Amino acid sequence: MKECTVSRVPVVLIHGWNSHPGIWNRLGPLLADASIPCWTFDHSAMKKAAVPEIAAALGRYIRSMRDREGYRGPVDMVCHSMGSCIARYFLEVQDGAGRQEPVRGLICLGPPNNGSALAELFNDPCRKDGIIGQLSGVFVPRGFDPGADPLVQDVRPGSLVMQHLRNAGTRPDIIYRIIVATNTCEDPAFFPWFLGKTWECSGRRAYRATFEGDGIVPHSESRLPGIPLDVISVFREPHDPALAPIQYCHINLPRNPVVMERILQYLVMPVHDTVTR
């Protein structure tokens, strides 16, 4: 059986909706340089699968990697967007009671932990055509039909999947990190399709646009009880002047240098370094 030092705990990378493992192409070399084993879960071919099915596939993938590597220790997970819901459903709902899967840390980038206002807008008969039209070819595929997409339905705030996650709650044996972006200076170039703003629910079937989000996911959707948000912004963090504000939006979080540096910091922290809960 292989032994890993704290800094060499394997990390499982989980991409989000309508995405692919290529989003990790800049993080991967940094993990290799830090001698952190990288296991990349690819669910891009599971187009018609719902969150529970993909979460179960994630569990099978991790078990297969453990068998291949002969490793039974803890792993870390880094997830983008809806990949966080998939990981959480596996860890908190499917594995929550038995806790058979030892996981040290879960790092979520722009996660819709409480469901997505955008998913609701995609299904709103009065607003969906306008919203989908704005994001067509940018965040949603051309010809996108939200009613035929199980993942979009699963991430609606009132869905059964979201209810299961709320009922299960977070696991006390896992260190949760939530990295989100914000448009501090209200720059339209941050996410030009929504003039720098992010849609969020402000009540039953009521929506508002806020600068406290990454263009796709507002901070209110990412929050989990007792877990602070790690908020990054091009206007706060030391950064390459050549890095445009749009590089801090939701779509670009996995490749953002500040985000990648933060991920590496979390991955090499000692196991006993936990967040305040």
N, C-alpha and C positions, 0 to 999 in steps of 0.2 A: 504494500500500500504506500502511495506517495505521501510525503509530508510537505506542507507548504508553510513558509514563514508568513508572518502577518502581512508583509508587503507583497507576497506572491499568492495571495488567495485568488483563485480564478474568478474572472468577472464574466457574467453572461450579459450580452448586449441584445436588446429587444427593440426593434424598430416599431414605428407607429402605423396608423391607418394609411392606406394608399401610398405606402413607402416600401423600402427595401433595405437590405444590409449595407448598401453602398453609402448610406448616410454616415457610417462609422469610418469611412476611409481615411479621415485625418486623425481620429482618435486611436485607431488601431496601431499605427507606428509608434505613437507615444506610449501606449501600453507595452509594446514590445521593448522599447528603450528602457522602461521601468521594470522589465522582467515580470510583468503581470500576465499570466496565461489568459487568453481571450477565447471565449466560446460564443459564437454568433448564431443566435436563433433567427431563422428565416421563415416567416409565415406569409410571405408575399404571394405564394401560390394558393393560399386558402381564402380566395376572394369571397366565397359565399358562406364562409364559416362564421359562427357567432363567437362571442368572447369565451363562453365556457369550453367550447371545442378547441379553440386555439390555446387556451390556458392548459387544458389537458395535454395538448401536443407539446407545450413548453415543458411540462413535467416529464414527459417521455424523453424529450431531447436531453434534459439535464441528466436523467438517469443513464441514458446511452453514453453521454460524455464521461460520466463518472466511471462507467464500466470500461470504456476505451482507455481512459487515463489511469485507472486503478486508484482513483481518489475518492475519499469518503468524508473529507472535511468540509468546512463551511465554504460557501461561495458568496460573491457579491453580485448584484444586478444593477445594470444601468439601462434605463428605459426612456424612450422618447414618446411624448404625447400619449396616445391610446395604448401604447406598449406598456405603460404603467398600469392601466386598468387590467390588462391581460396578466401581468405579473402579480398584481395584487389579488386578482380572482383566484389564481393558482395557489398563492401563499396563504391568503386569509380565508377563502371559502373552501376550496378543494382540499388543502393541506392544513387548514387552520386548527382542526380538532386534534389530529394526531401529531402534527408538526414533525413529519418524517423527513422533510427536506431542510437540512441545516443551512440557513442563510444568515450571513453577518450583517450586510447592509443593502438597502434598496435606495438607489439614487434615481429620482424622477425628474425629467426635464419637461417643463410645461405640461404637467399632467391634468386632464379633466377629471380629477378625483371625485367631484360631486356632480358629474354629468355636464353636458355641454349645451350652452345656449345656442351655439351655432347649429348643433344637431336638431334642436327644436325649430330653429328658423328654416332649416332645410326642409322641414315637414309642414311649415306654416303655409296654408293655401294662398294667403295674400302676399306673403313676403318671399317665399322660396325662390321664385323665378329671378327676382332681382339679386338676391344674395348669391345664388348659384351662378348667375351670369357674371357677377363681379369676380368670383373666384375660379371660374372655369379655366382650366389649363394652368392655374397657379397652385391651387390647393385641392381642387376637385377635378376629376377627369372630365373631359368633354363628353356630353351626353349623359352626365351623371343622373341616376335615378335613386334618390335616397330611400324610397320605399322598398327597393330591391336589395338594399345593403344591410345585412344583419348587424354589422358593427356599428353603423350609424344609429340604428334603432336601439342597440344595447347601451349606447352612451347618452341617450336622452335621460334627463334627471329622474323621470318617473318610471324608468324601465325596471324590469325584474332584476337585471344584473346590478344596477345601481342600488336597488333595495337590498340585495344579498350582501353587497360590499358594506353598506351602512350598518346592517345588522351584525356582520362579522366583526367589524372594527379592525384596528391595526394590531399587529402581533408585538408583544412586549419583548420578545427575544430578537427582534430585528431593529437595526438602527435605520431610521427613515431620514432621507434628505430630499428636499424639494427645491429645485432650482428654477426660478422664473425670471422673466425679463419685464422691464417696464419702460415706458416712453416718458421719461422724466421731463424733458423739455417740450413735449407735445409736438414733435417734429412729424409732419405728414409723411416724410420719406421713410420713417421707421417701418410702416406697413401701408404703402400708398393706396392699396385697394380699398382700405377703410379710412383713409386720411390719417393714418397713425393711431387709430383707435381700435378697440376690441369690444365686440358685443357681449353683454352679460344679461342674465335675467334679473329684473328688479322687482318682480312680483309675478303673480299668476298671469301668464301670457303677456307680460309687460317686459320690455327690453330697453336697455340704454347702452350707449357707447361710452367707453371709459378709456383713459390713457393708462390705467393700471392693468396692463395685460400685454401680451406679445403679438397681438393682431388676430390670434385664433382663440387663445385660452386666457380669460381674465384671472386675476389672482384669487377672486372669490371661489372659482371652480377648482383651484389647486389645493386649497387649504385642507388640512386634516387636523383633528383635535390634538393639541399639545405639541405640534411639530411646527417650528418656525419656518417661514419662507426665506430662502436665500435669494435675495433680489439683486439682479445684475442690470446694469444700464451702461450704454456707451457714454453717457454723460457723467457717470460716477466713477467707473473703473479706469485704472491705467490701461491704455489700449494703443494699438497701432493707429496713427492718424489716418492711414490709408483705409482703415476698416470702416465702411459706410454704416450708417444707422440701421439699414435694412438687415445687416448681418447679425443683429440682435433680435430679430423677430422669430416667431415660432418655427418657421420652416428651417431656419439656419442655426438653431440652437446646438445641434449635435456637432457642428463644424466650427462653432465660435471659439476663438482662442481662450477667452476668459472662462467660458463654460468648461472647456476641456481641462484647463488648469485647475479649476475647482473640483472637477471629477477626480483628477489624479490626487489632489490633496486628501479627499475623502477616502480614496482607495488605500492609501498608505498609512492612514491613521491607525493607532493601536486599537485593538478590539474592544478595550474597556472605555474608549472615548465615545461617550454617548451624548445625544442631544438632550436638552432639558425638556422633560415631558410633564 
